[in-house]
Amino acid sequence: MSHVVRVLETEDTFTVDSEESVLTAALRQGIPLPHDCTEGWCGTCRVKLVEGCVNYEEHPLALTPELEEEGFALACQARPQGNLVISTERPLAPCSDPERYTAEVEAVRLLGRDVVHLTLALPGADGLVYRPGQYLNVLLDDGNRRSFSMASVPNGKSVDLHIRRVRGGHFTDGQLTRLRPGDKLDVELPHGLFCCSKEDFRPLLMVATGTGLAPIKSILESLMDDPDCPPVSLYWGMRTEADLYLHDEILSWGERLCDFQYVPVLSQPSPSWTGRQGYVQEVATEDIGDFSEHAIYMCGSPNMIASARNLFVEHGANPGFIYSDAFNFQHTLAPA
Ligand SMILES: Cc1cc2nc3c(=O)[nH]c(=O)nc-3n(C[C@H](O)[C@H](O)[C@H](O)COP(=O)(O)OP(=O)(O)OC[C@H]3O[C@@H](n4cnc5c(N)ncnc54)[C@H](O)[C@@H]3O)c2cc1C
């Protein structure tokens, strides 16, 4: 049995078969609903149910009970229980279509213990526009892909990546370790919807774990020297002091951002650490208490994002101003 879905903003309609999700059906019929991880982790495909209801085979992590009560659904996991009218809720910012490039490794160096800073030159990318916060896919020889967020602002020539080495990882512990300047790498970009919504005009809370800092660095660099930049708080969660691979550089960002506060948070610090300790989302909650005025950007581990979203909403955050990018693993995904 199939159901009809209408998108409020565009008047697009499509049918959803009983064994598929709203998102799968939309994409199959050429309706471009926003999405990213397609696993229910990131929340990018959140839609508002204007009419009708849905259920889930497994409840998606990024859909809190509060969001569900407010009538939101995650299109990538939602199965309609009848005809639906949905609202995509946020206007989609225009974005370039992803293109493939043969990138050339310009520089590769270790940042801290296990993060590689990779600079890729993109010949022929003069007109390339991406939004700070977006990511690229490295296209592997076996047809699979691996996603990494741009850690730099667009310059039409090259991109910087911060890549954490995953022990035993096919790409990060394999090909990446052998890359030298001059080597070629096939990439596709830009991808993703994680980017700064300047029209929000709210204090910004940035929360990252690990290399989740990369897209946040790109976003913050794009706000530097901007007199309209709202106050920014950055909470960066890591295990130990040695993991804070960009600590000194971040300290200097205060010179170019308005009212910038940086709080590194360690979960397993050495006894001599005098800074904050614990989980990054809990420390941010202790400090800020009420998130009702903030626009919140979160990037890094899916568990942190799911837990932080719940905690921040409990403390007043408006789900409409929470943006996130979960670093899922992709070894099982088919090529785009
Ligand atoms: C949109 C997006 C943007 C991303 N941006 C970045 C980025 O900027 N920097 C970055 O370092 N990573 C980023 N990631 C995560 C990165 O894509 C994965 O870590 C990467 O695919 C690992 O590839 P691999 O071939 O080395 O590991 P695989 O061979 O795919 O995996 C090997 C094993 O390691 C485990 N594993 C893989 N990745 C992770 C992980 N991230 N955390 C914990 N365990 C893992 C899995 O259990 C897997 O079985 C991003 C992910 C997404 C979805």
The ligand as a Tripos MOL2 file, in Angstrom:
@<TRIPOS>MOLECULE
LIG
   53    58     1     0     0
SMALL
NO_CHARGES

@<TRIPOS>ATOM
      1 C1         29.7100   14.1150    6.9770 C.3       1 LIG1
      2 C2         30.9380   13.5310    7.6390 C.ar      1 LIG1
      3 C3         32.0580   14.3190    7.8130 C.ar      1 LIG1
      4 C4         33.1890   13.7890    8.4150 C.ar      1 LIG1
      5 N1         34.2710   14.5950    8.5970 N.ar      1 LIG1
      6 C5         35.3630   14.1090    9.2140 C.ar      1 LIG1
      7 C6         36.5120   14.9540    9.4390 C.ar      1 LIG1
      8 O1         36.5460   16.1270    9.0730 O.2       1 LIG1
      9 N2         37.5720   14.4090   10.0710 N.ar      1 LIG1
     10 C7         37.5770   13.1040   10.5110 C.ar      1 LIG1
     11 O2         38.5830   12.6770   11.1140 O.2       1 LIG1
     12 N3         36.5140   12.2860   10.3160 N.ar      1 LIG1
     13 C8         35.4200   12.7480    9.6710 C.ar      1 LIG1
     14 N4         34.3430   11.9270    9.4680 N.ar      1 LIG1
     15 C9         34.4360   10.5180    9.8850 C.3       1 LIG1
     16 C10        35.1990    9.7480    8.8060 C.3       1 LIG1
     17 O3         34.4710    9.7980    7.5840 O.3       1 LIG1
     18 C11        35.4180    8.2930    9.2220 C.3       1 LIG1
     19 O4         36.1900    8.2580   10.3810 O.3       1 LIG1
     20 C12        36.1480    7.5870    8.1090 C.3       1 LIG1
     21 O5         35.1970    7.2330    7.1530 O.3       1 LIG1
     22 C13        36.9390    6.3960    8.5530 C.3       1 LIG1
     23 O6         37.3730    5.7680    7.3510 O.3       1 LIG1
     24 P1         38.3560    4.5350    7.3940 P.3       1 LIG1
     25 O7         38.3390    3.9480    6.0030 O.co2     1 LIG1
     26 O8         39.6800    4.8880    7.9410 O.co2     1 LIG1
     27 O9         37.6830    3.5330    8.4180 O.3       1 LIG1
     28 P2         36.7720    2.2630    8.0310 P.3       1 LIG1
     29 O10        37.6290    1.2310    7.3490 O.co2     1 LIG1
     30 O11        35.5470    2.7400    7.3400 O.co2     1 LIG1
     31 O12        36.3690    1.7510    9.4580 O.3       1 LIG1
     32 C14        37.1840    0.8620   10.2100 C.3       1 LIG1
     33 C15        36.4940    0.6280   11.5500 C.3       1 LIG1
     34 O13        36.7960    1.7600   12.3700 O.3       1 LIG1
     35 C16        35.6330    2.2200   13.0020 C.3       1 LIG1
     36 N5         35.4780    3.6520   12.6730 N.ar      1 LIG1
     37 C17        35.4560    4.2370   11.4470 C.ar      1 LIG1
     38 N6         35.3230    5.5780   11.5440 N.ar      1 LIG1
     39 C18        35.2570    5.8490   12.8530 C.ar      1 LIG1
     40 C19        35.0900    7.0330   13.5980 C.ar      1 LIG1
     41 N7         34.9420    8.2710   12.9980 N.pl3     1 LIG1
     42 N8         35.0430    6.9380   14.9390 N.ar      1 LIG1
     43 C20        35.1610    5.7510   15.5690 C.ar      1 LIG1
     44 N9         35.3230    4.5650   14.9220 N.ar      1 LIG1
     45 C21        35.3670    4.6140   13.5910 C.ar      1 LIG1
     46 C22        34.4540    1.4020   12.5220 C.3       1 LIG1
     47 O14        34.0580    0.5310   13.5650 O.3       1 LIG1
     48 C23        34.9730    0.5820   11.3990 C.3       1 LIG1
     49 O15        34.5110   -0.7240   11.4600 O.3       1 LIG1
     50 C24        33.2090   12.4290    8.8570 C.ar      1 LIG1
     51 C25        32.0710   11.6340    8.6710 C.ar      1 LIG1
     52 C26        30.9550   12.1730    8.0710 C.ar      1 LIG1
     53 C27        29.7430   11.3000    7.8830 C.3       1 LIG1
@<TRIPOS>BOND
     1     1     2 1
     2     2     3 ar
     3     2    52 ar
     4     3     4 ar
     5     4     5 ar
     6     4    50 ar
     7     5     6 ar
     8     6     7 ar
     9     6    13 1
    10     7     8 2
    11     7     9 ar
    12     9    10 ar
    13    10    11 2
    14    10    12 ar
    15    12    13 ar
    16    13    14 ar
    17    14    15 1
    18    14    50 ar
    19    15    16 1
    20    16    17 1
    21    16    18 1
    22    18    19 1
    23    18    20 1
    24    20    21 1
    25    20    22 1
    26    22    23 1
    27    23    24 1
    28    24    25 2
    29    24    26 1
    30    24    27 1
    31    27    28 1
    32    28    29 2
    33    28    30 1
    34    28    31 1
    35    31    32 1
    36    32    33 1
    37    33    34 1
    38    33    48 1
    39    34    35 1
    40    35    36 1
    41    35    46 1
    42    36    37 ar
    43    36    45 ar
    44    37    38 ar
    45    38    39 ar
    46    39    40 ar
    47    39    45 ar
    48    40    41 1
    49    40    42 ar
    50    42    43 ar
    51    43    44 ar
    52    44    45 ar
    53    46    47 1
    54    46    48 1
    55    48    49 1
    56    50    51 ar
    57    51    52 ar
    58    52    53 1
@<TRIPOS>SUBSTRUCTURE
     1 LIG1         1 GROUP 0 **** ****
